[in-house]
Each structure stands twice: as C-alpha cells, then as structure tokens.
Amino acid sequence: MHSLCFSLLDGYNCELLSFVSIMTKQKGFTTTLLHADRLRKPEFGALHQPIHTAVTWGFDDVQDLVNVFQNKTKGFAYSRQGNPTTAALESKITMMENGLASVSFSTGMAAIMATVFALVKEGSHIIASSYLFGNTRSILQTFTEIGLDISFVDATSVDNVRDACKPNTCMVLVETIANPATQIADLGAIGDLCEEKGLIYVVDNTMTSPYIFQPVTVKASLVINSLTKYIGGHGNALGGSVTDTGLYNWENYPGIASVLRTQIKPELLGITQIRKRGLRDGGGTLAPEAAHSISVGAETLALRMERSCGNAGALAEYLQGHPLVSKVYYPGLKDHPQHELSKALFRYHGGLMSFALKDDVDVFAFLNRLQVVIKSSNLGDTRTLAIPVAQTIFFELGAERRAEMGIPEGMIRISVGIEDREDLLEDFKQALDSVEYCLL
Ligand SMILES: *Cc1c(COP(=O)(O)O)cnc(C)c1O
C-alpha cells in the first residue's frame, strides 16, 4: 500500500517494508505476522526478535551518533524513544492495521495521552464520542481543565459530530464498539466528514482489534490500540500503540513543529511528532519485555478473536432468552441498534458484551456464583472476565452520568474468553439457576 521508505525513527522498519507490502498482498493476516521477525534475520536463526534490554547505544564514530540525533541515518540513541524490540512490534502493528508507521507506548492510556498532547494546540477544539472508555473520558476531562475545548457527542450519528464542528476543530476521537454498552460509532460517515473538513480522525480500535476491523478502511488518520487487550491477549503485559494510516495530510497541519518539517518526510510528520513529543518527551515507553510478550500474544490474535467472538455470540443468545435477564447488549444480536452497521464493517461482532439482570435479582450474588468466569476488570484476556459496571469502572461518574450514558445500575460486563463453549454456558446457567432458586 505504501511504497515510501521510513525516515530515521522508523528506519529500522525499512527493510521490512517491501516485505510487508508483498506479504500483505500474497499472504494472510496470521502468516504475515508469524514470519515477520525472521525477516530481520535474528542471531542464530532465532524465530523471535530478541529482547533488547540496553537503554543506550554506543557508536565507534561520533559522527554516526550525531547523524542519528539529526535524523540523517537510522539507528537508536536512547531507548525511551524506541529500541529494536519495540520497533519489531511496531512494524507488526503497522502491518496488522495496514498503516504507514506506528509508535508503541507503555499502556493504551499513554498512547491516547501522547496523541492528544503531541498534536493539539492551544485554542483548538476536539470532538470526542460521549461513549468512551472511562479513563479516556477522564483524561479528556482533565485536558479541558488545562484549557482544551472538547465537545462530547453521541457519535452513533455523524449528524451530531457535524453539528459540533467549529472553525477551530482539529480532531475527532471515537472508539469502534463502546465499552460497556456496545454502541457503534458512525465510523464511515465520520471518516467522510473528517476528510471533507481536514480533521484528524482518531479511532481507538481496541475493542475490535485489527483482525476484526481496520480503521484505515473508514479513512481514519490515526489508529489507537490498547495492546493490553486483544492484541497481547493474555492479561500478562500492558502496552499501547498509535498507527498512522498515511491518509492525513500533515503538511498543511499547523500543529507540526517547524524543526521537524525540515528533517522529516511530509507523510511521517504526524507520527514523528507523536514519537518525539508524545513518547520521547512524555516518557510512556513500552518495556522491551512487555513488547516481546505482546508480540508473541499477537501471533494468535486471529484464532483467539474467532473463538472469543463465537463464544460471545452464543452467550448473548443464551442470556437474551433467559427469564432473569432484562437486556443484553451485543452488536451481534438482531435488535442491537447498530447491528447492520456491525455486520457491514466488522468481521465479527466482538468479544465483549454486557447484560442487565431483572431488578429483583441480586447482581453480586449472581456474580459470586460463577465458577469458571473470573470477577475481574480487564478485557481481551483469554479467560472470561465479569464485572459489575456501575460499582466499579463507571463508579466515579456518578448515577446521573451513568444514566445519560445508558448504563443501568445492574449492568454486568463480560469479556468473553476462549474457554470451551459448553463450560462457559453451563457456568452462566448454574449461576442463574441458583440465584433464581434463592429468590423463591
Ligand atoms: C483498556 C482500554 C484503553 C486503555 O488501555 P490500557 O492499556 O489499559 O491503558 C483505551 N481504550 C480502550 C477502548 C480500552 O478498552
């Protein structure tokens, strides 16, 4: 898709790039991912890129060090802004997202923080979905306290985004499937609007993952992933990333530092500024050990998503038919408001679902009866995790905001894992049956 060569900071990806463009045409998602590390010819024929723990890099000739600093040659100077292990992961994420270049971070939140911080200037206006991951909502709220103008709109309709546009709007930030109530943003129409108005379109793809959906297909400028979730997939490493899809024209964007304009190819200005100001200056660097865990986890992303989404669909149908359940939130159900959109955009309907029990059922008693399902706050793990929403992840918002966001007090969120389907359904069945028994 992109034939240009990466500049210094992504220079390490250079030799991989021609491979990626060939492989993505000829080979599938998983094949490409599995063989990406070997392309770098690691020592002794190792099948994995090694974990480089060095913080700094030595040069025989000082001119070589200077050249790295001045973006004249590729190389690594100090690991806060990248090392070969994180670079190997970044090129895999770029490949998965069919993008131009990526920067990795210590967490998904660090990636979001860095993206807004690096690109948005004083006096600018941002439009964000009102159905955002709780901590994303919270960090944006904090940004408003230091002077950023942010409008939160219901992004399930592009009309709300259009109505919120101001002359100084520079960025639109949405998620694919919202957590926990699974609203789906009007992704394609918002992409058209951003293109028309020259806005930076940031799509957080965490809930879908690049195996289910590539935001570049709806004209996203930047794609954010929490690598902690589906991409890493095993609940054993935190990480985040930003990918530039190559679609946004950074040359005309006034927020780019002039020092970069003289050194960096125009198409890499945005991602380089995120690496410099967001990662190098912000310091939310991904540890090489975590990058390695995430890289290995990502190898089975497709397999895990197929299984997890299949389990989620079966569980959603089962719960929808249960007399103690008042509502199920899952895009795969025909009565979901964006079911058709989900079918049109996504390979599967996702691995996350929520449901509410009838008012007189004790939510905590039900959760405590689950034996296979773990009561835990993460999502995108191989194991199925359940959490009562109002009392935990959305507790800080208060009852009023929860009501505005369509979150009932008795809502339970399930991140559906890859367990054997019968075991999962049986666990829900026994817990619901025994709760019902208690009521009688
Ligand atoms: C979890 C999550 C994040 C934050 O990622 P961390 O790696 O936990 O910091 C951001 N966006 C979405 C949609 C998430 O689910």
The ligand as an SDF file (V2000), in Angstrom:
LIG
                    3D

 15 15  0  0  0  0  0  0  0  0999 V2000
   -8.3160   -0.5520   28.0360 C   0  0  0  0  0  0  0  0  0  0  0  0
   -8.6040    0.4940   27.0220 C   0  0  0  0  0  0  0  0  0  0  0  0
   -7.7840    1.6020   26.8900 C   0  0  0  0  0  0  0  0  0  0  0  0
   -6.6000    1.8290   27.7830 C   0  0  0  0  0  0  0  0  0  0  0  0
   -5.6310    0.8490   27.6230 O   0  0  0  0  0  0  0  0  0  0  0  0
   -4.5960    0.4640   28.8070 P   0  0  0  0  0  0  0  0  0  0  0  0
   -3.6100   -0.3780   28.0800 O   0  0  0  0  0  0  0  0  0  0  0  0
   -5.3600   -0.2400   29.8680 O   0  0  0  0  0  0  0  0  0  0  0  0
   -4.0210    1.7470   29.2800 O   0  0  0  0  0  0  0  0  0  0  0  0
   -8.0870    2.5360   25.9210 C   0  0  0  0  0  0  0  0  0  0  0  0
   -9.1630    2.3930   25.1300 N   0  0  0  0  0  0  0  0  0  0  0  0
   -9.9770    1.3390   25.2280 C   0  0  0  0  0  0  0  0  0  0  0  0
  -11.1480    1.2360   24.3070 C   0  0  0  0  0  0  0  0  0  0  0  0
   -9.7370    0.3450   26.1820 C   0  0  0  0  0  0  0  0  0  0  0  0
  -10.5640   -0.7020   26.2740 O   0  0  0  0  0  0  0  0  0  0  0  0
  1  2  1  0
  2  3  1  0
  2 14  2  0
  3  4  1  0
  3 10  2  0
  4  5  1  0
  5  6  1  0
  6  7  2  0
  6  8  1  0
  6  9  1  0
 10 11  1  0
 11 12  2  0
 12 13  1  0
 12 14  1  0
 14 15  1  0
M  END
$$$$
